[in-house]
Each structure stands twice: as structure tokens, then as C-alpha cells.
Amino acid sequence: MISPVWVKPILALLAPLVYSLLFCASAGLLSTPHRKGIISGKFPRDVRHPVYFHRRLYGLCWTSLYYFKPVYYLALTIPSLKTLTFRLFGYRGQMEFTVYPDTWIRDLPLLTLGKGAYIANRSTLGTNLALRDGQIQVGAIEIGAGSVIGHLCALAPDCSFGEGSELGATTRMGFKNKIGSGVSIGPGSAIEHGVQIGDNASIGASTYIGSASRVAPGLSILPGSVIPPRSRLTSEEDSGKYAPYLHAKSGK
């Protein structure tokens, strides 16, 4: 029996979709026994360690998909396939967020992405970080609803953003930072470890904030400021002390 002429074009159209579905489902299902290794903490990079053993196998399943860009692109483009894929890899949050095929994510059980969160291309949500002492540091990352992580930004483990905040392009963030809601951090900034920035604060471009510093809610920091470690900024006067062009103008 001769098939109608429209059968082959339809099969050709469906073939990549079916293949992508099967690939995503297979990789996700293979990862499920190893989610037990996706937990916060510091572990040796040694497959003999029970946590790292499962991390390694989970990671192999995830990267087999992540680096298969045509399939991963389809997984992010088709809502039902995106949901299936993320759920199989252990993501528990809501699904109305934007990531791109070159946005680096892994350890999906440790990610929380709020509704409307936008994670730009080539940015990194670094839930895992290899250390030079042979260990790996792992921690959760939370991005609040409507927040934007800009192009080429990099976040270390245990960082959180409130709702409606923005991290400017190429900004880098260390461990255990807590950023409030409505915060704006300008492009090219560097935020060290253990920093807390209150709601509605504004951090100018190319600002450096040292470890364990605190920025009060609603405070503005001028561009190019260099904030020493363990600073406590509670007023505009405090933040003005670290603005470089104000120092130049005063001759200090």
C-alpha cells in the first residue's frame, strides 16, 4: 500500500521532536537515583565519597543534555517538554522563568526561580564550585520573582535575590550573599562573600563591596565605589566616603 504524499513530511517534522522527548526523558530518568547527592555542603572531589559519587552521575546525565544544544534548545522552547525535563532532574519550583541554552545551570534541586525571573545568556548560577584544595562547595541559589540576572554575570553558591531585583551585566558575586527586593546592582560590579544588601538599595556600576559588609535598605552607592570588608553602610554619608571621584575632587 502506498502512503499518502503528506506522511513523509509529517514524519520528518515529528522525528526531531520525538527524539528530543526520548532523549530528555531518558537522561532525566537516569538521573533520578542520584538526586540524593544534590545537597548543600563541602565534599571531596572523589568518586569514592558517597555524595560526590551521586553528584558525578547526576552531572553526567545533566551535561549530556546541556551540551546537546539542539535538543536542549527544544527542551527550553516547548513548555511541556521544559516542565518534564526540569521535573525529572529534580527541580521543584514554578516554571515561568527564562533561561537560555548557554545559561549555565546545574544541581536543579538546589535552584529556586521565581515567576518571571530572567537569567540572561552566558550567565552562571554556580550552585557548585571546585576549590583548589580538592573539594567542591555546593549551595542553593534563589532568584525572586521578576528579578533579572544580566549577561555574563556569575553567582557563587548560597546566594539569594528578592523580588524585582537586577544584577547588571558582568557582575560577580561570592558565597552566601543575600540581596533584598527591588535592589539594583550596576554592571561590572564585584560583590564579595557574606554581603547583605537591603531592599530597594541602588549600587552604582563598577562598585566593589568587600566581604561581610551590610548595606541598609534604600541606600544608594555611587558608581566606582570601593567598600572595605565588614563595612556597615546606614546613611548616604557612609556610602559617600567610598566614592572615588568625590575623593579626587576633595584632594584626599
N, C-alpha and C positions, 0 to 999 in steps of 0.2 A: 504494500500500500504506500502510495506517495503522500508525504506530509505536505500540508499547505505551505505556500511560499513564506508565510509570516512566522512559521515556527522557528526557523533557524535564527532570524534576527532577535526574536524574543529570548531564545536560549542564550544567545551571545550577550544580551543585555543583562540577563539574570545571573549568568555564570560568576562574574566578579562579586556580586552581592552575596550569593550563596557561599562562595569560597571564603569571603571575609567573615561571614557569620560563623562558619565552621571553624575558622582559624581562631577568632576571638573566643568562641565558646570553649575550644579545646585548650587554649593557653590558660584561660580563666579557671576552668575546672581542674587542670593540673596544679594550679597554684593553691587551691583551697586547703589541702592538708598542711600547707606550710605557712598559713597566716599566723599560726601560733608564734612564729619568730618575728613578727612585725610588732614589736613593743619598744617602748622608750627605755633608754639606758645606755651604758657604755659596755661594749663587748669586744673580745679579741677577734681579729680577722683570721679565724682559724676554723675550718670546717669541722674540726673535732669538737668544737664548742656547740652545745645543742641549739642555742639561739641562732648563732651565725650559720649553722648548717641549714636551718629552715629559711633564714634570710637569703642565703645564696640560691636555694632552689626557687623560692618565690621570685627573686630577682631575675633568674634565668627565664622564667615564664613571662614576666612583665617586659623585659628588654627584647625578647623575641618578637613581641608585638610592637613595642615602642619604636624599634628600629626598622620595622617593616612598614615604611611610611605610607605606601598606597593603602594598605589595609587599615592602619591606624587612622589615616585621614578619613576614610569612610566611617570608621567607628565613632569618630568625633562629629561627623556631619549628620548622620542618621540618628535622631533622638532615641529611638527604641534600641538600636544597637549600642549606642553610647551607654544607656542605662544598664543593659545586660552586661556589657564589658566591665564597667566600673563596679557593679554589684558582685560579679564573680571574683573580682580582685579584692573585695573586702571593703569598698567604700560605702559608708553608711549614711552620708548626708544627702541633702536635696540635690537635684541635678541641674538646676537652672543657673549654670555658670559657663564661662568661656575660657577654654584653654586651646592652645594650638599644637600641631604635631611637633613643633620644636620647642615647646614649653617643657622644661624638664620637671617631671613629677615622678615619684615612685612611693612605695610604702603607703598605698591608698587607704588602709585602715587608720592611718595617723593624720589624714587630711580632713579638714572641715572647710568647705567653701560655701559661703552664704549666697542667698538668692541674688543674682545679678552681678556676682563677683567677676572681675575681668582680669585674667592673668595673661599678660602680653607675650608675644612670641619671643623666644630666646631668653626668657626669664627662668629662674631656677628656684623651685621650692625645695630647699635642701633638707629634707627630713633625715637624711643620713650624711655623715661627713667622716671621711677617713682621716685619722690622725697619724702623725709621724711616729708615734710610739707603738704602732702595730694594732691599735684598737679602732673601733668605729663608734662615733657618737650618734645616737638616734633620738629623735624627739618629734612631737606633733607640731603641726603648723595650722593655724586657724586664720582664715580671711573672712571678715564680716561681710554682710550683705551690701552690695553696691560699691564695694571697695575696688580700687584699681592698683594692680602691680605692674609697673611700667616695663618697657623694653629693656632687656639685658640686666634687670635687677637680680640680686641674689640674696636669698634668705637662708640663714642657718637654722638648726633645729630649735624647737621650743619658742617660736615667735608667734605673736597673735596680733591681729588688727581688728579694731572695732568696725562698726558700720560706717560706710561713706567716707573712708579714708583713701588717700592717694600716696603712692610711693613713686617718686619721679624716676625717669629713665636712668639706668646705670647705677642706681643707688645700691649700696651693700649694707647688709645687716648681720650682726653677730648672733651669738646664742642668747636665749632667754630674754628677748625684748618684748615689751608689752606696749602696743600703740593703741591709743584710745579711739573713739569715734570722731569723725569729722576732722581728722588730722591731715594736714598737707605737708609732705616732705619733698623739697625741691630736688631736681635732677642732680646727679653727681655727688650726692651726699654719702657719708660713711657713718654708720651707727654701730658703735662697739657693743660689748656684751652687757646684759643685765640692765639695759636702759628702759626707763618708763617715761612715756610722753602722754600727757593728759589730753582729754577731749578738746577738740577744736583748736589745738595748738597749730602754729604755722612755722615750719622750718625752712629757711631760705636755701637756695641752691648751693651746692658745693660746701655744705656745712659738715664739720666733724664733731661728733658727740662722743666723749670718752666713756669708758665702761662705768656701770653703776650710777650713772647720772640720772637726775629727775628733772623733768620739765613740767611746770604747772599747767593746768587746763587754761586754754585761751591765750597762752603766751606766744609772742612772735619772736623768732630768732632771725637776725639779719643774714643775708647771703654771705658765705665765706667765713662764717664764724668758726672758731676753734674752741670747743668746750672741753676743759680738762676732765679727767676721770673723777667720779664721785662729786660732781658739781650738783648744787641744788638751786635751780632757777625758779624763782617765785614771782619775779617782777620784771618789767621792761628794763629797769635799771640794771638788774642782774645780767640779763641777756646782752645788753648794750656793751658791757665791759669786754666782751669777746669778739666784737665786730672789728675786723682788721682795718677797714678804711676809716673808721672813726678814730682808731689809734693813730693812723698816719696823719690825719687831719689835726690831731691834738699834739703831734710831735712826740708821742710816747713810744 
